C-alpha cells in the first residue's frame, strides 16, 4: 500500500468512499450522497496547507484523509480538523491509522500545533483509533445532530503537538 498526496485522478475514489461513509451513518452527520462535481469543487478549492492524501493498493483508492480548517478566524490558524475514511471492505486493516499518522506529520510540517476532530459517540472503532494515535477525549456534545430521525451525540477529541 502507498500513501500519496491526492490528485484529480483520485477524486472518483474519494467520492465513492465518502458516500459509503454517508450510507453507513457512523462516520458523518452528512445525509445526502455527494456528486462528482461536488467532490471536484471541494478538492479544487483547497489551499496547499490543507492536504488530501490517499491510500492506494494496485492504483486503487482504498482510503483517504484530509486536513481541514478548524475555523476561518486567524487565531485558529494552528488548529486543523482531520477527516479519515476507509473503503467499507478495507476497514480494520490499519489503513485509517496509516493515513492519520501521515496527516499528523503533514500538519506538523505546516505549522499546526493541534488537531481537533468530532466523531459520532457511537463510533467506538474510530475512537479507539484516535486514542491509539494520541488523541484525548475533550467532551461530548449531546443531541448534536440527527440521523434517521434520532438525535446523536458527538465526541470532541484533540491532539496537541
C-alpha positions in Angstrom: 0.0 0.0 0.0 1.1 3.5 -0.8 0.2 6.8 0.9 0.3 9.6 -1.6 -0.9 13.2 -2.0 -4.3 13.0 -3.8 -4.6 14.2 -7.4 -7.6 14.9 -9.6 -7.5 11.3 -10.7 -8.3 10.2 -7.2 -11.5 12.2 -6.8 -13.7 9.4 -8.0 -12.3 7.0 -5.4 -12.6 9.6 -2.7 -16.2 10.2 -3.6 -17.1 6.5 -3.5 -15.6 6.1 -0.1 -17.2 9.3 1.3 -20.6 8.2 0.0 -20.1 4.8 1.8 -19.5 6.8 5.0 -22.7 8.7 4.4 -24.6 5.4 3.8 -23.2 3.7 6.9 -24.3 6.5 9.2 -21.4 6.1 11.7 -18.8 8.5 10.3 -20.6 11.7 9.4 -23.7 13.7 10.0 -23.9 14.3 6.3 -27.0 12.6 4.8 -27.0 13.4 1.1 -24.9 11.4 -1.3 -22.3 13.7 -3.0 -21.8 14.1 -6.7 -18.6 14.1 -8.7 -19.0 17.8 -9.3 -19.4 18.4 -5.5 -16.2 16.5 -4.7 -14.3 18.0 -7.5 -15.2 21.5 -6.3 -14.2 20.5 -2.7 -10.9 19.2 -3.9 -10.1 22.2 -6.2 -10.9 24.9 -3.6 -8.4 23.6 -1.0 -5.4 25.6 0.0 -2.0 23.8 -0.2 -1.7 23.8 3.6 -4.8 21.6 3.8 -3.6 18.3 2.3 -5.7 15.5 1.0 -3.9 12.1 0.9 -5.0 8.7 -0.3 -4.1 5.1 0.5 -3.7 3.1 -2.7 -3.4 -0.6 -3.4 -2.6 -1.5 -7.0 -3.5 2.0 -8.1 -7.0 1.7 -6.4 -8.0 4.2 -3.7 -8.8 2.3 -0.5 -8.9 5.2 1.9 -8.3 8.9 2.2 -7.6 11.6 4.8 -7.9 15.4 4.6 -6.6 18.2 6.8 -9.4 20.8 7.1 -9.6 24.2 8.6 -11.0 24.2 12.1 -12.2 27.8 11.9 -11.6 30.6 9.4 -10.5 33.1 12.1 -6.8 33.8 12.1 -6.5 33.0 15.8 -7.2 29.3 14.9 -4.6 29.1 12.1 -2.6 26.5 14.0 -5.6 24.2 14.6 -6.6 21.6 12.0 -9.6 19.3 11.7 -8.7 15.9 10.1 -11.2 13.6 8.3 -10.4 10.0 7.5 -12.5 7.5 5.6 -11.7 3.9 4.5 -13.4 1.8 1.9 -16.0 -0.4 3.5 -14.4 -3.7 2.5 -10.9 -2.5 3.7 -11.8 -1.4 7.2 -10.0 -2.9 10.1 -6.7 -3.4 8.3 -4.8 -0.4 9.7 -5.4 1.9 6.7 -7.0 4.6 8.8 -4.2 4.6 11.2 -1.6 4.9 8.5 -3.5 7.8 6.9 -3.9 9.6 10.2 -0.3 9.2 11.2 0.7 10.7 7.8 -1.7 13.6 8.0 -0.3 14.4 11.5 3.2 14.6 10.0 1.8 16.9 7.3 0.1 19.1 9.9 3.3 19.4 11.9 5.2 20.3 8.7 2.7 23.1 8.0 2.9 24.7 11.4 -0.2 23.3 13.1 0.1 22.9 16.8 -3.1 21.0 17.4 -5.7 18.8 15.7 -9.3 18.7 16.8 -12.0 16.3 15.5 -15.6 15.4 16.1 -16.7 11.8 15.9 -20.1 10.2 16.4 -20.2 8.9 20.0 -21.5 5.6 18.7 -18.4 5.1 16.5 -16.3 3.2 19.0 -13.9 1.9 16.4 -12.9 5.4 15.3 -12.5 6.5 18.9 -10.1 3.5 19.5 -8.1 4.6 16.5 -7.9 8.2 17.6 -6.9 7.3 21.2 -4.3 4.8 19.9 -2.5 7.6 18.0 -2.6 10.1 20.9 -6.0 11.9 20.8 -7.8 12.5 24.0 -11.5 13.0 24.7 -12.4 16.6 25.4 -16.1 16.1 25.8 -19.4 15.2 24.3 -22.0 17.4 22.6 -25.2 15.8 23.4 -28.0 15.7 20.8 -25.7 17.5 18.4 -27.2 16.1 15.2 -30.0 14.0 13.8 -29.5 10.7 11.9 -32.6 9.0 10.5 -34.8 11.0 12.8 -32.9 10.3 16.0 -30.6 12.6 18.0 -27.0 11.6 18.1 -24.1 12.7 20.4 -20.8 13.8 19.0 -17.5 13.3 20.9 -14.8 16.0 20.5 -11.2 14.9 20.6 -7.9 16.7 20.4 -4.2 16.0 19.8 -1.6 18.6 20.9 1.8 18.6 19.3 
